[in-house]
Amino acid sequence: MAVINGFNLEKLISQFQIVAEFEEGHVWTKGHINDTYIITCRQGGTPIRYILQRVNHHVFQYPELVMHNVKVITEHLRKKIGAEDKFDLTRRTMTLVPTRGGAPYYRDRDANCWRAYVFIERVTSTHVAMLPAQAGQVGRAFGLFQKRLADLSPEKVQETIPEFHNGMLRFEALENAVVADSAGRVAGAQAAIDFCRQQRGTVSLLLDALKRGELPLRITHNDTKIDNVLFDTESGQVVCIVDLDTVMPGLVHYDFGDMVRTLTSPASEDERDLTKVRMRLEYFEELAKGYLDEASEFLTQSERDHLAISGKVITLILGIRFLIDHLEGDNYFRVHREGQNLDRARVQFKLVESMIEQEEAMKSVIAALG
């Protein structure tokens, strides 16, 4: 029996359709949001690992909607990928393990929502793209992810975090946080607050285009940082896209913009030396090429026309979210040191500046790709 953080992992994993003997469990520290454990079981003398997660109900207030989406998406992707090639199928898409009663999640007596996945072996992940070609790989992977879901109606999935990318609501929340100053941190973050106010018009560019009917709703991942892509440890090729909690109706630009944010800068998300933070155009070029090699098949011309500005919009919105969380006392994003969310916000804002400086060049790259 393994009891960690007050949770009996052996008892919890026994609630799922796993025909194997529990051996051990330990905490998996990656990720900002959910509590994650690696469970090792033994079947016929062979160790098999699973992911056991407790969905953060403070972030996802309706975890049943999250799990509805995860089930719909994983089943759809499994059919699509299996039709292409069944080889290594459980490594190429996330495999949700149902409960003994067939449900996609288990509720414990304290109303916690638990789920289990097959652990994907022989893979690695990274926080930063090391080469332009790697940015191209990730771009292609998410372009393919969107293409495989393009024939699935957005009405089939639910909005798990309402107004997730509504920049104006985020801006209003920032102003409210500044007025409240509940953690007494406003004075130390004034420069970041001022930057947000200067860029207020940027946050609504994509939603305004949606309201004008220029952009269609599709099913999107909404958290396309490079950390959510698994690479094969031997070949270095993309194996699987993970973290499907924010998959919901959205704009393709949410995904592309977040890739620009995470793939083009050489700095970590919480880098303190801002001289290291910049948008590298050569990485953007490879990202755009990889993405459009897959996505061009279904994108409209208007969607293509808005790709170049999506990076600054999404990066600014995330920076505002980090800043709000810092001002409110770090309630949303997990922190490992004081001031980490403010550092994360500053990195985003520095990256926005770099994107604005190179915006015309980015537009030229997109146009040249046809």
LOTIKOL-67086 format. One record per residue (C-alpha): x, y, z; residue in three letters; residue number from 1. Coordinates in Angstrom, 2 decimals. Example, Ala and Ser with C-alpha at 12.3 -4.5 7.8 and 13.67 -1.06 7.14 Angstrom:
<sites>
SITE         x         y         z     r     k
SITE     12.30     -4.50      7.80   ALA     1
SITE     13.67     -1.06      7.14   SER     2
</sites>
This chain:
<sites>
SITE         x         y         z     r     k
SITE      0.00      0.00      0.00   MET     1
SITE      1.26      3.49     -0.87   ALA     2
SITE     -0.28      6.47      0.88   VAL     3
SITE      0.98      9.80     -0.46   ILE     4
SITE     -0.49     13.20      0.40   ASN     5
SITE     -3.22     11.35      2.26   GLY     6
SITE     -4.30      9.35     -0.80   PHE     7
SITE     -4.20      5.56     -0.89   ASN     8
SITE     -2.81      5.06     -4.39   LEU     9
SITE     -3.27      1.29     -4.37   GLU    10
SITE     -6.95      1.63     -3.51   LYS    11
SITE     -7.47      4.38     -6.07   LEU    12
SITE     -5.84      2.55     -8.96   ILE    13
SITE     -7.91     -0.53     -8.12   SER    14
SITE    -11.00      1.42     -9.15   GLN    15
SITE     -9.89      1.23    -12.80   PHE    16
SITE     -9.92     -1.62    -15.32   GLN    17
SITE     -6.33     -2.69    -14.67   ILE    18
SITE     -5.67     -6.43    -14.48   VAL    19
SITE     -2.32     -6.18    -12.72   ALA    20
SITE     -0.87     -6.19     -9.22   GLU    21
SITE     -0.04     -2.86     -7.59   PHE    22
SITE      3.67     -2.52     -6.89   GLU    23
SITE      4.44      1.13     -6.07   GLU    24
SITE      3.47      4.74     -6.69   GLY    25
SITE      5.25      8.06     -6.56   HIS    26
SITE      4.58     11.75     -7.23   VAL    27
SITE      5.18     13.12    -10.74   TRP    28
SITE      6.24     16.75    -10.38   THR    29
SITE      5.73     17.93    -13.95   LYS    30
SITE      2.82     20.26    -14.67   GLY    31
SITE      1.33     23.32    -12.99   HIS    32
SITE     -2.25     22.20    -12.40   ILE    33
SITE     -3.20     18.61    -11.54   ASN    34
SITE     -1.80     16.21     -8.92   ASP    35
SITE     -0.08     13.43    -10.82   THR    36
SITE      1.26     10.04     -9.69   TYR    37
SITE      3.16      7.32    -11.53   ILE    38
SITE      1.81      3.89    -10.65   ILE    39
SITE      3.81      0.74    -11.33   THR    40
SITE      1.88     -2.51    -11.53   CYS    41
SITE      3.06     -6.01    -12.40   ARG    42
SITE      1.28     -8.26    -14.89   GLN    43
SITE      2.64    -11.72    -15.59   GLY    44
SITE      5.96    -10.67    -14.08   GLY    45
SITE      6.24     -7.63    -16.35   THR    46
SITE      6.10     -4.08    -14.91   PRO    47
SITE      3.47     -1.83    -16.46   ILE    48
SITE      3.13      1.84    -15.58   ARG    49
SITE      0.10      4.10    -15.45   TYR    50
SITE     -0.59      7.77    -14.86   ILE    51
SITE     -3.03      8.46    -12.01   LEU    52
SITE     -4.27     12.05    -11.80   GLN    53
SITE     -6.49     14.04     -9.52   ARG    54
SITE     -8.15     16.74    -11.62   VAL    55
SITE     -7.78     20.17    -10.01   ASN    56
SITE    -11.41     21.12     -9.35   HIS    57
SITE    -10.42     24.68     -8.46   HIS    58
SITE     -9.15     25.21    -12.01   VAL    59
SITE    -11.64     22.88    -13.70   PHE    60
SITE    -14.84     23.52    -11.79   GLN    61
SITE    -16.72     20.98    -13.90   TYR    62
SITE    -14.30     18.04    -14.18   PRO    63
SITE    -17.02     15.86    -15.63   GLU    64
SITE    -16.99     18.13    -18.70   LEU    65
SITE    -13.21     17.82    -18.92   VAL    66
SITE    -13.48     14.05    -18.86   MET    67
SITE    -16.31     14.05    -21.41   HIS    68
SITE    -14.02     15.98    -23.77   ASN    69
SITE    -11.02     13.75    -23.07   VAL    70
SITE    -13.07     10.63    -23.83   LYS    71
SITE    -14.48     12.07    -27.07   VAL    72
SITE    -11.11     13.33    -28.26   ILE    73
SITE     -9.05     10.26    -27.40   THR    74
SITE    -11.59      7.93    -29.03   GLU    75
SITE    -11.70     10.07    -32.19   HIS    76
SITE     -7.91     10.33    -32.41   LEU    77
SITE     -7.51      6.61    -31.77   ARG    78
SITE     -9.80      5.79    -34.69   LYS    79
SITE     -8.04      8.27    -36.99   LYS    80
SITE     -4.52      7.19    -36.07   ILE    81
SITE     -5.46      3.50    -36.11   GLY    82
SITE     -6.88      3.87    -39.61   ALA    83
SITE     -3.54      5.31    -40.74   GLU    84
SITE     -1.33      2.74    -38.97   ASP    85
SITE     -2.06      0.60    -35.91   LYS    86
SITE      1.63      0.18    -35.01   PHE    87
SITE      2.50      1.47    -31.50   ASP    88
SITE     -1.00      2.90    -31.14   LEU    89
SITE     -0.85      3.25    -27.34   THR    90
SITE      2.25      5.44    -27.69   ARG    91
SITE      0.87      7.65    -30.46   ARG    92
SITE     -2.24      8.82    -28.63   THR    93
SITE     -3.24      9.01    -24.98   MET    94
SITE     -5.10      5.92    -23.76   THR    95
SITE     -7.71      6.60    -21.10   LEU    96
SITE     -8.32      3.67    -18.73   VAL    97
SITE    -12.02      3.39    -17.77   PRO    98
SITE    -13.18      2.64    -14.25   THR    99
SITE    -14.49     -0.78    -13.29   ARG   100
SITE    -17.95      0.56    -14.04   GLY   101
SITE    -16.90      1.85    -17.48   GLY   102
SITE    -16.82      5.57    -16.61   ALA   103
SITE    -13.95      7.82    -17.77   PRO   104
SITE    -13.25      8.99    -14.21   TYR   105
SITE    -13.68      7.94    -10.57   TYR   106
SITE    -15.13     10.09     -7.77   ARG   107
SITE    -13.81      9.36     -4.30   ASP   108
SITE    -15.75      9.93     -1.07   ARG   109
SITE    -14.42     13.51     -0.89   ASP   110
SITE    -15.70     14.23     -4.45   ALA   111
SITE    -12.19     14.29     -5.94   ASN   112
SITE    -12.14     13.39     -9.64   CYS   113
SITE     -9.52     10.76    -10.55   TRP   114
SITE     -8.50      9.38    -13.94   ARG   115
SITE     -5.95      6.91    -15.25   ALA   116
SITE     -3.93      6.74    -18.46   TYR   117
SITE     -1.53      4.18    -19.86   VAL   118
SITE      1.98      5.57    -19.25   PHE   119
SITE      3.80      6.29    -22.51   ILE   120
SITE      7.26      4.75    -22.31   GLU   121
SITE     10.57      5.61    -23.99   ARG   122
SITE      9.76      9.27    -24.47   VAL   123
SITE     11.16     12.58    -23.34   THR   124
SITE      9.97     16.18    -23.21   SER   125
SITE     11.60     19.59    -23.07   THR   126
SITE     10.78     23.15    -22.03   HIS   127
SITE     12.60     24.84    -24.91   VAL   128
SITE     13.08     24.00    -28.60   ALA   129
SITE     16.77     23.23    -29.07   MET   130
SITE     16.87     23.50    -32.88   LEU   131
SITE     14.68     25.15    -35.54   PRO   132
SITE     13.88     21.69    -36.91   ALA   133
SITE     12.40     20.74    -33.54   GLN   134
SITE     10.07     23.74    -33.74   ALA   135
SITE      9.05     22.48    -37.17   GLY   136
SITE      8.32     19.02    -35.75   GLN   137
SITE      6.07     20.44    -33.05   VAL   138
SITE      4.30     22.71    -35.53   GLY   139
SITE      3.62     19.74    -37.78   ARG   140
SITE      2.39     17.64    -34.84   ALA   141
SITE     -0.19     20.19    -33.73   PHE   142
SITE     -1.19     20.93    -37.31   GLY   143
SITE     -1.85     17.21    -37.69   LEU   144
SITE     -3.69     17.15    -34.36   PHE   145
SITE     -6.02     19.89    -35.59   GLN   146
SITE     -6.43     18.23    -38.99   LYS   147
SITE     -7.45     14.93    -37.41   ARG   148
SITE    -10.10     16.76    -35.40   LEU   149
SITE    -11.27     19.02    -38.24   ALA   150
SITE    -14.14     16.68    -39.13   ASP   151
SITE    -15.37     16.54    -35.51   LEU   152
SITE    -17.96     19.21    -34.79   SER   153
SITE    -17.01     21.71    -32.05   PRO   154
SITE    -20.47     21.03    -30.66   GLU   155
SITE    -19.26     17.55    -29.64   LYS   156
SITE    -17.04     19.00    -26.92   VAL   157
SITE    -17.71     21.35    -24.03   GLN   158
SITE    -16.08     24.59    -22.94   GLU   159
SITE    -14.15     23.45    -19.86   THR   160
SITE    -12.90     26.90    -18.82   ILE   161
SITE    -15.39     29.56    -19.95   PRO   162
SITE    -13.86     32.56    -21.73   GLU   163
SITE    -10.40     30.98    -21.42   PHE   164
SITE     -8.90     33.22    -24.14   HIS   165
SITE    -11.11     36.27    -23.63   ASN   166
SITE     -8.38     38.88    -23.34   GLY   167
SITE    -10.69     41.71    -22.31   MET   168
SITE    -12.04     39.70    -19.37   LEU   169
SITE     -8.47     38.88    -18.36   ARG   170
SITE     -7.61     42.57    -18.55   PHE   171
SITE    -10.60     43.47    -16.39   GLU   172
SITE     -9.54     40.80    -13.89   ALA   173
SITE     -6.08     42.35    -13.81   LEU   174
SITE     -7.46     45.78    -13.01   GLU   175
SITE     -9.59     44.26    -10.25   ASN   176
SITE     -6.54     42.51     -8.83   ALA   177
SITE     -4.61     45.78     -8.88   VAL   178
SITE     -7.37     47.58     -6.98   VAL   179
SITE     -7.73     44.80     -4.41   ALA   180
SITE     -3.97     44.25     -3.96   ASP   181
SITE     -4.90     41.30     -1.74   SER   182
SITE     -1.33     40.01     -1.43   ALA   183
SITE      0.31     43.44     -1.18   GLY   184
SITE      2.31     42.92     -4.37   ARG   185
SITE      1.15     45.72     -6.68   VAL   186
SITE      4.00     48.12     -5.89   ALA   187
SITE      6.61     45.53     -6.86   GLY   188
SITE      4.87     44.74    -10.15   ALA   189
SITE      4.05     48.24    -11.40   GLN   190
SITE      6.22     48.08    -14.52   ALA   191
SITE      4.48     44.87    -15.62   ALA   192
SITE      1.07     46.39    -14.93   ILE   193
SITE      1.95     49.47    -16.98   ASP   194
SITE      3.03     47.30    -19.92   PHE   195
SITE     -0.33     45.52    -19.92   CYS   196
SITE     -2.17     48.81    -19.98   ARG   197
SITE     -0.10     49.99    -22.93   GLN   198
SITE     -0.99     46.83    -24.86   GLN   199
SITE     -4.68     46.76    -24.00   ARG   200
SITE     -5.78     46.87    -27.65   GLY   201
SITE     -3.82     43.72    -28.49   THR   202
SITE     -5.73     41.31    -26.26   VAL   203
SITE     -8.99     41.43    -28.25   SER   204
SITE     -7.63     41.19    -31.83   LEU   205
SITE     -8.59     37.56    -32.39   LEU   206
SITE    -11.95     37.68    -30.62   LEU   207
SITE    -12.87     40.80    -32.58   ASP   208
SITE    -12.15     38.90    -35.82   ALA   209
SITE    -14.28     36.00    -34.57   LEU   210
SITE    -17.17     38.37    -33.82   LYS   211
SITE    -16.88     39.83    -37.33   ARG   212
SITE    -17.30     36.32    -38.75   GLY   213
SITE    -13.77     36.25    -40.18   GLU   214
SITE    -12.62     33.20    -38.19   LEU   215
SITE    -14.43     29.87    -37.62   PRO   216
SITE    -14.61     27.93    -34.37   LEU   217
SITE    -12.80     24.60    -34.41   ARG   218
SITE    -11.68     22.05    -31.83   ILE   219
SITE     -8.32     23.17    -30.50   THR   220
SITE     -5.83     22.01    -27.87   HIS   221
SITE     -5.41     25.43    -26.19   ASN   222
SITE     -2.16     24.56    -24.37   ASP   223
SITE      0.37     23.87    -27.12   THR   224
SITE      3.57     24.53    -25.22   LYS   225
SITE      6.42     22.23    -26.18   ILE   226
SITE      6.19     20.50    -22.78   ASP   227
SITE      2.97     18.85    -24.00   ASN   228
SITE      4.72     17.08    -26.87   VAL   229
SITE      6.47     13.76    -26.23   LEU   230
SITE      9.52     12.83    -28.31   PHE   231
SITE     10.84      9.32    -28.87   ASP   232
SITE     14.07      8.90    -26.88   THR   233
SITE     15.82      7.13    -29.76   GLU   234
SITE     14.62      8.83    -32.95   SER   235
SITE     13.83     12.26    -31.49   GLY   236
SITE     10.59     12.27    -33.49   GLN   237
SITE      7.24     13.39    -32.05   VAL   238
SITE      5.34     10.45    -30.60   VAL   239
SITE      2.28     11.92    -28.90   CYS   240
SITE      0.52     15.11    -27.83   ILE   241
SITE     -0.59     15.08    -24.19   VAL   242
SITE     -2.53     17.20    -21.67   ASP   243
SITE     -5.96     17.33    -23.27   LEU   244
SITE     -7.75     19.08    -20.39   ASP   245
SITE     -8.17     22.34    -22.28   THR   246
SITE     -9.28     20.79    -25.58   VAL   247
SITE    -12.48     22.63    -26.44   MET   248
SITE    -14.01     24.87    -29.12   PRO   249
SITE    -11.58     27.63    -30.06   GLY   250
SITE     -9.57     29.31    -32.77   LEU   251
SITE     -6.60     27.63    -34.45   VAL   252
SITE     -4.69     30.79    -33.52   HIS   253
SITE     -4.85     29.89    -29.84   TYR   254
SITE     -2.77     26.82    -30.65   ASP   255
SITE     -0.47     28.44    -33.19   PHE   256
SITE      0.06     31.50    -31.00   GLY   257
SITE      1.04     29.39    -28.01   ASP   258
SITE      3.52     27.50    -30.18   MET   259
SITE      5.08     30.78    -31.23   VAL   260
SITE      5.33     31.67    -27.56   ARG   261
SITE      6.98     28.44    -26.43   THR   262
SITE      9.01     27.41    -29.46   LEU   263
SITE     10.68     30.60    -30.62   THR   264
SITE     12.27     31.84    -27.38   SER   265
SITE     15.48     30.25    -26.05   PRO   266
SITE     14.57     31.20    -22.46   ALA   267
SITE     12.68     29.21    -19.85   SER   268
SITE      9.18     30.34    -18.93   GLU   269
SITE     10.41     31.83    -15.64   ASP   270
SITE     13.81     33.12    -16.81   GLU   271
SITE     15.07     36.00    -14.67   ARG   272
SITE     17.64     37.28    -17.18   ASP   273
SITE     15.38     39.00    -19.69   LEU   274
SITE     18.25     39.57    -22.13   THR   275
SITE     17.87     35.88    -23.01   LYS   276
SITE     14.23     36.34    -24.07   VAL   277
SITE     13.53     36.96    -27.75   ARG   278
SITE     11.47     35.65    -30.65   MET   279
SITE     13.85     33.82    -33.00   ARG   280
SITE     12.66     34.28    -36.57   LEU   281
SITE     14.42     31.16    -37.86   GLU   282
SITE     12.43     29.08    -35.35   TYR   283
SITE      9.22     30.85    -36.38   PHE   284
SITE      9.92     30.00    -40.02   GLU   285
SITE     10.32     26.28    -39.28   GLU   286
SITE      7.29     26.29    -36.97   LEU   287
SITE      5.08     27.93    -39.60   ALA   288
SITE      6.29     25.60    -42.35   LYS   289
SITE      5.70     22.47    -40.26   GLY   290
SITE      2.29     23.65    -39.12   TYR   291
SITE      1.07     24.71    -42.56   LEU   292
SITE      2.31     21.50    -44.18   ASP   293
SITE     -0.52     19.80    -42.26   GLU   294
SITE     -3.03     22.57    -41.56   ALA   295
SITE     -3.19     24.18    -45.01   SER   296
SITE     -5.60     21.45    -46.02   GLU   297
SITE     -8.41     22.87    -43.88   PHE   298
SITE     -7.49     26.49    -43.04   LEU   299
SITE     -9.35     29.42    -44.60   THR   300
SITE     -7.43     32.36    -46.07   GLN   301
SITE     -8.57     34.58    -43.21   SER   302
SITE     -7.24     32.08    -40.69   GLU   303
SITE     -3.87     32.15    -42.44   ARG   304
SITE     -3.89     35.96    -42.49   ASP   305
SITE     -4.23     36.09    -38.68   HIS   306
SITE     -1.50     33.57    -37.85   LEU   307
SITE      1.34     36.09    -37.63   ALA   308
SITE     -0.35     38.19    -34.92   ILE   309
SITE     -1.55     35.24    -32.86   SER   310
SITE      1.73     34.88    -30.99   GLY   311
SITE      1.66     38.32    -29.43   LYS   312
SITE     -2.03     37.99    -28.51   VAL   313
SITE     -1.71     34.63    -26.75   ILE   314
SITE      1.61     35.52    -25.11   THR   315
SITE      0.21     38.75    -23.73   LEU   316
SITE     -2.92     37.04    -22.38   ILE   317
SITE     -0.86     34.36    -20.63   LEU   318
SITE      1.42     37.03    -19.20   GLY   319
SITE     -1.63     38.79    -17.79   ILE   320
SITE     -2.78     35.51    -16.23   ARG   321
SITE      0.61     34.99    -14.59   PHE   322
SITE      0.56     38.58    -13.34   LEU   323
SITE     -2.96     38.26    -11.91   ILE   324
SITE     -1.99     35.08    -10.09   ASP   325
SITE      1.07     36.79     -8.64   HIS   326
SITE     -1.00     39.75     -7.43   LEU   327
SITE     -3.61     37.44     -5.88   GLU   328
SITE     -1.13     35.25     -4.02   GLY   329
SITE     -0.32     32.39     -6.43   ASP   330
SITE     -3.60     30.49     -6.28   ASN   331
SITE     -3.73     29.10     -9.82   TYR   332
SITE     -0.29     28.27    -11.21   PHE   333
SITE      1.92     26.13     -9.00   ARG   334
SITE      5.04     28.00     -7.83   VAL   335
SITE      8.28     26.66     -6.41   HIS   336
SITE      9.70     29.97     -5.21   ARG   337
SITE      8.47     33.43     -4.27   GLU   338
SITE      7.97     35.74     -7.22   GLY   339
SITE      7.96     32.95     -9.80   GLN   340
SITE      4.66     34.01    -11.36   ASN   341
SITE      5.89     37.59    -11.70   LEU   342
SITE      9.03     36.29    -13.41   ASP   343
SITE      6.82     34.25    -15.75   ARG   344
SITE      4.78     37.35    -16.57   ALA   345
SITE      7.89     39.44    -17.27   ARG   346
SITE      9.19     36.82    -19.68   VAL   347
SITE      5.90     36.86    -21.60   GLN   348
SITE      5.90     40.64    -21.88   PHE   349
SITE      9.50     40.74    -23.08   LYS   350
SITE      8.60     38.17    -25.72   LEU   351
SITE      5.60     40.25    -26.81   VAL   352
SITE      7.94     43.18    -27.40   GLU   353
SITE     10.18     41.02    -29.57   SER   354
SITE      7.21     39.75    -31.59   MET   355
SITE      5.96     43.27    -32.21   ILE   356
SITE      9.40     44.30    -33.47   GLU   357
SITE      9.42     41.40    -35.96   GLN   358
SITE      5.74     41.32    -36.90   GLU   359
SITE      6.20     42.35    -40.53   GLU   360
SITE      8.86     39.70    -41.01   ALA   361
SITE      6.53     37.09    -39.52   MET   362
SITE      3.76     38.12    -41.91   LYS   363
SITE      6.17     37.78    -44.81   SER   364
SITE      7.07     34.25    -43.73   VAL   365
SITE      3.40     33.20    -43.68   ILE   366
SITE      2.73     34.81    -47.06   ALA   367
SITE      5.76     33.13    -48.65   ALA   368
SITE      4.52     29.70    -47.57   LEU   369
SITE      1.56     30.15    -49.92   GLY   370
</sites>
